Structures are given as C-alpha cells and as structure tokens.
Amino acid sequence: NPYAGLVNHLRATWLSGKTRPMEYRVAQLEALGRFLDEKKQDILEATALDMGKPSFEAYFTEILLCKNELNGTLNNLSHWMKDEHVDKNLVTQLDSAFIRKDPYGVVLIIVPWNYPVYLLLGPLIGAIAAGNCVVVKPSETTKNTERLIAEMLSCYLDNDCFAVVTAGVQETTRLLENKFDYIFFTGTPSVGRIVMTAAAKHLTPVTLELGGKNPCYVSDVCDVQNVARRVAWGRFFNAGQTCIAPDYVLCSVEMQEKLMPALREAITEFFGSNPRESPDFGRIVGDKQFRRIRALLCSGRVAIGGQTDEKERYIAPTVLADVLPSDPAMQEEIFGPILPIVVVANMDEAIDFINARPRPLAVYAFSCDSKV
C-alpha cells in the first residue's frame, strides 16, 4: 500500500508520546493561527479561482470561523485535558473513578470542496487539541486550494505528526485501506457509505458529516420580509453550496404568494438587478456539478431567476414555485442556488412531509407563534 509507510511513521511518532504534552498541542495550534494570518491573501485568491468565492464570504467562512475555533480551543484546552471525576457506585466504592480524555492515535480527515479550508481546519484543530497525529486529504475538486494546503501547511506544522495527502478517488480508496484510529469525513451520503465500509474493516470509529434536504417551514404568521432575507441569505450564500442551507420551503399557497415579491426584493438587495455581475455572488465549483444543478430547473415553474451560463458555471439565484414532491428538485440535495417552494395545507402536513423523508442535517422554522 503506497500510504502504509506514512501511516506507520505517524503511528510511531504518536506512540512516542510526542503529541501528548499540552505545550506541544498549544504550539501546533498557534502555528495554525500563523498560517491563517500569513496566508490570508493566498486563501482568498485560491477560493476565488476555484469557485468564484466572494472575498467577504471566503474571509468569513474560511478564515474568521477557523480563528474563532482556534481561540475557543486555546482558551479551553487545559480544562478539556483534565480528568473528570465521576460518582462512585457500589462496584467502584473502593476505587478512584474518573474519565480520562485520551487521544485516539492517527486520525484521517477527508475534506469536501465547498468550504475547503474551514472543513479541513475545523476537524484538524480538534484532532491536534486532543493529542493525535493526523493525515489530511483535501478535496481534489478545488485544485488551487488543494495545492495551497499541500505546499504550505507542512511549513507550519510538525511533519513527523501531520501530513497532507493529495489524492483522487482511486488513491483515496487505497489510503482508506490503512488502519486509522479515527476518521472524520464531510461529504455526500454515497461516499460516506464507502468511508464507513472501509472503517468497519478495522473497527475504526467515524464522524460522518453528510448533507441532506434541509426543510424550511414558513407559517402563515410571520414577518415576511425578515423571512425572505434570512432564507435568501442562507440559500444563496456560497452559491447555495452549503450542507446546512435551506433546501426547500414548505408553506401555504397564500404564503407562497406573499413570499415571492419579498424574495425577489431580498435577492435584488443582496446581489443587484443582475447577480451575474455582483462581486458578492459565487459560481458552481465544476462542470459536472453545474450540469446536475441546471437539470433541476425543470421542476415546478421558475418564478425568479433561472438564467444560466455553462462557460462561467453561473446559475442565477432562482426560486421555483408550485414544486411537486415528485419533481427532480425534490429527489436529491440541491447544493446550488435554487430554492423550490412546496405548498402544504398547514403545519401538521409540513411535519408529516418532513418525517416521511430521510432525516435532514438541519430544519428551519419561521413563525411569530412560539408553538409553531
């Protein structure tokens, strides 16, 4: 196996106890902070090249969120590392009973393309804080960011404990044949199944952060303008390529009529009359993804937007009205700037609709009535 030597080297380092002292963990976390500060411009440029990510969006999600995570971790690390004493029962009366937080060992982090820095550093910060050695596999879809991570991260972190592997599907399959002590994967359910199957061979525990069709219920009593702005922001941020974005709206036919002009106004306020020229609206990451999302536009009727440009991988912020549960847009996670509206009679019908489908990653509800 081409990666066996690397994994064995990291395991030998971990067994030596090098990553265990708090001072070591702090030094590596602080090095990540320097990486974010010194490579800020490179990160903004790479994500702009890869998917037209607007600089504010990239700074907020790829840099600021990571720094926030780092600060929280550094502030709490000594507390997290302490033994946690627990109550004794009859069996443990004569013992000292406590929970010790022990690192797993060699951790693998497989990163998606939609937030290629944040979804890499988020798990990495946690893995370093817990005293592990780590193999990081950035997404091959975002080539410029992958190159930046591969070339630069090793300049900041201890190369005996942390490694970056650049790999496509075949190489990642070989990488997964190795025994890891924990695997963190963010991506689609179909790839999640492959990762979990590979992990099962070694009984390796996993954290899978998978997407899903996140419902957004809008009740008849709500501040329509407020709802429209929040839903438009959540749906069209990063050109809709966010796993916790509202995927579709459930509301009454009356609310659909009220929402439509408010959504149109919000989209214009955020991205201007021609979002294609807006510096605040991104692009779809690749041709394959563009064609998949464009095919969903045949669902219901296009009420707002709908314009596309394959050469630019541009899909306008789009709202689809009167979408049926059987339409293509309701068969898969959209992961693009399209918002279908499905009409339901009332809240109970909305709840039944959501419960009849696979469990989503997030659910959004808008109402002025706390009972809703």
N, C-alpha and C positions, 0 to 999 in steps of 0.2 A: 504494500500500500504506500503510495507516494507521500502520504502525510504521517505515517507511523513514527518516523524519526522525530518530527517536530513535536507531536503529541507526547512522545516518550521523554523528550528533553524538558518540556514544560512540567511533566509529572515529576521528574527527578528534582527539578527546582522546587516544586511545591512541597515534596516530601522532605526537602532540606530545612523547611520551616522559614524560608526567607520572607514569604509574604505575610507571616503572622503578626509581627510587631505592629503596634498602632502607628509608630513613627514612619514605618515603611509605607503603609497604606496612605497616610496623610501626604507623604512626599509624592506618591504617584498621582493622587487626586489633584494636588496643587499643580503638577506638571500638565494635567489635562486642562486646567484653568488657563495656563500659559498658552497651550495650543489654541484654545478658543480666542484668546486675546490677540495673539501674534498672527494667526491665520484667518482672522475675521474676513478680510477682503477676499482672500482666496476662496473661502467657503461661499461667500455671496456670489462671486463670479462663476464658480463651478455649478452651483444650483441654478443660476440663471441660464447657463449654457445647456444644462441637462433638460430643464423643463420650463424655461422662461419664468422661473420663480421670482416674483417681485421682491425688491430688496427689503422692504419692510416685513413681508411675510417670512422671508428667509432669516432675517435677523431675529425676529420674534420667536419663530419655532425652532430654528436650528442652533441658535447661539444663546439667546436670553433664557429659554427654558432649560438648557443644559447648565448654564451658570447658576440658575436658581436651584436646580437639583444638586449641583456641587456644593453650594453654600449650605443647603439644608443637611447634606450628608456630613460635611466637615463639622458643622455645629453640633450634630447629634452622635457622631461616631463613638466617642468614649462611653456614652450612655448605652448605645446599642451593643457594645462589646462586653459589657459587664454581665456576669452571671445573674440569672433571675431566680430568686429563691421562691420556692413553692410550698404550699401547706403539706404537712405530712398526713398520711392515713395510717391505719392500723399496721399495715405491712411495712411501712417505712419509718415507724416510730423511732427506731434506734439508729437511723441513718441521717446523714445530711442530704437533703433533697433540693436539687436546683436544676435549672435548664442552662446548658452552656451552648452558646452560639458558635458552632464550628464550621469553618469553610468546607465546601463540598470537595474542591480539588481543582481539576481542569475543566473549565466551562467553555462551551461553544455558543457564540451569539451569531445568529443568521439574520441579516438586516434587509428590510424591504427598500424599495426605491422612492416611496412617496415623501418620507422625511428622512433622507439618507444619513444625516448627521445625528439628529436627535434620537432616532430609534436605534442608533448604534451606541451613542454615548450614554443614554439613559440606563440600559442594562449593564454597560461596562462600568459605570460609576458604582452601581450596586455590587457588582462582582468583585471589584477592587476593594470596596469598603469591607466586604465580608472576608477578604483574605484569600481569594482564589487566583489561580493563573488562568489566562483567557486566550482563546482563539477567536478572532473576529472575522466574519465573512461578509464584507459589504456587498450591496447589490451590483450585479454586472450591468443592469439596465441603465443606471446613471453613471456612465463611463467617467466623466470628468471628476465627479465626487469620489468615485472608487479610486481613481488614480491619486487624488489628493490625500486620501486616507492612507493608502498603501505606501506612498512616498514619505509622508510627513509624520504620521503617528509614531513610527519607530524612533524618530528623533527626540521624542519627548518621554516615552515610556521605557521601562527596563525590558530589553529584548530577550532576557532569559525567562521572563514571566508572561510576556504579552506578545502575540503575533497576529499579523493581518494576512489572511489568505484570499487572494483574488481567484475566483473560480466561476465557471459556468455550471450548467445543470449536471453534466457528467462528472466534473471534478468534485462538485458538492456531494454527489452520491458517494464517491469514494471517500471523501472526508468523513461522511456520516457513518462509514463502516468502523471507524475507530471508536474505542471506548472513551466516552466523556463522562464526567461526573454530574453534569447538569447541562441542559440545552435550553436556550431561550430563542424562540422563533416568532417573528412577526410576519404575517403574510396571509395568503389565501387558505381556506379550509382544505382544498385539494392537495396543496404542498404540505400543509400541516399534518395530513394523514401519513404522507411519506416520511416526514421527520419523526412522527410518533412511532411508526413501524420500525424505523431504524433504531430508535432509542430503546424500544421494547426488547431488542435482542440482547442488550446489556443491562436491562432493568434501570435505565437512566431516567431520573425524573425530568420532566419538561414543563416549561411555561409556554403555552401557545397563545399568542395574542392575534386572534383571527378577525376578519371583517364580519359583516352581516348587514342585512337590510334594516337600518335603524328607523323605526316608525316615529312620526311626529304628529301627535293628535292635537288639533285646534278646536276647542269647544266654541259654542255659539256666543258665550260671554267672555270676551277678551278685548284687549287693546290691539286692534287690527294692525295699526301702523308699527307698533312695537314688535308684534309677532313677525310681520313681514321683514323688518330689518334684521331681526335675530336669525330667522330661518335663511334669509338670503346670504347673510354673512357666513353662517355655518355650512351652507350647501356649496357656495361658490369660492370659498377660501381655498387656495391651492388648486384652483380649477376643479374643485369637487373631489380631489384625490386624497380624501381623509377617511380613515376607517370609522371614526365616530361622527361623521357628518350626517345630518338628517337625510335619509334615503328617499322617503316618500311622505306625503302629507295625507292624513285621514281627517276629513271634515264633512259637514253637511253641505248640501248643494247651495244653500243660502250663503254659507261662509265662503265657499269657493268663489262666488260672485264678488264678495267683499274683498277677499284676499288678492284677487287678480290685479286690480289697479294699484293696490298698496305694494305688491311685489314688484310691479313694473316701475313704480316710483323709487323703491329702495335700490333696485338694480341700476337705475339711471343715476341715483345719488352716489352710489359706490363706484361705478365704472364709466359714467358718462353716457352720452347717447349712442356712441359706437365703442362697445367694450373691447373690440379688436385693437383699438389704438390706445387703450388705457394702460398706463405703466403699472397698474395695480391688479391686472388680471393675467394669470399664467396660461400655460399651454399643456396639452396632453403629453405624457412622457415619451411615447413611442408610436410608430405607425400601426402596429398590431392593436395596441390599446385604443388608438383613435378610431380604427375601423369598427371595433367591437362596440364602442360607445355610440358612434354615429348610427349603427344599425338599430339602436333602441328608440330613435326619434320617430319611428312609425307607430309608436304606442299613443292611444288617445288622439288628441289634436294639439298641435303646437299653438299655445296661447301667447307666449312671449319667447322671443329669440328664435333658435332653430338654425341660424346660419353656421356653416362650416367651411373650413379651408384645409384640405388634406396636406398641402405643401407646408403650411405653417403649423399643422396639427392644432388648429384653432376650432373650438366649438363654443359658440356664444352661450352666455348664461341663459338657460332655457327652462320654461315651465310648461308642462304638459297637463291639459285639463281632461276631465272625464275619462281617466285611465281605468281600464277594467283589470281585475285581478289576473285574468288570463293573458294580458298583453306582455310582450317581450320585456319591457322595462320592469315588470314585477316578478320576473323569473330569476333574476340574479342581482347581486350588489352592483349598483350603477358605477360608482367610483369615477364620476365625471360630473360636469356642470349641468346636469339635467335633474329637474325636480318634478316627479309625477304627482298629481293630486287624485286620490281615490275617494269617491263620495261614499259616506256611510250615513245611516239614519240618525245614530246617536252614539253616546259614549259606550254603552254596553256592546253595541255592534263593533265598535272600534277595538274593544278589548278582545272580543271573540276572534276578530280578524288577526290580531297580533298573536294570540295564543295558538292559533291554528298553523302557525309557521315556525320555522327554526328560531331558537332564542337569539335575539339580536344582541349586539355589543352595547348599545345604548338605546334609551327611549326618551323622547321629548314630549312634554305635555304643556300646552298653553291654555290658561283659563284665569278668570278673575274669581273663580269659585274654588276654595281650597279643597272641597270634597272631590272635585274632579281630579 
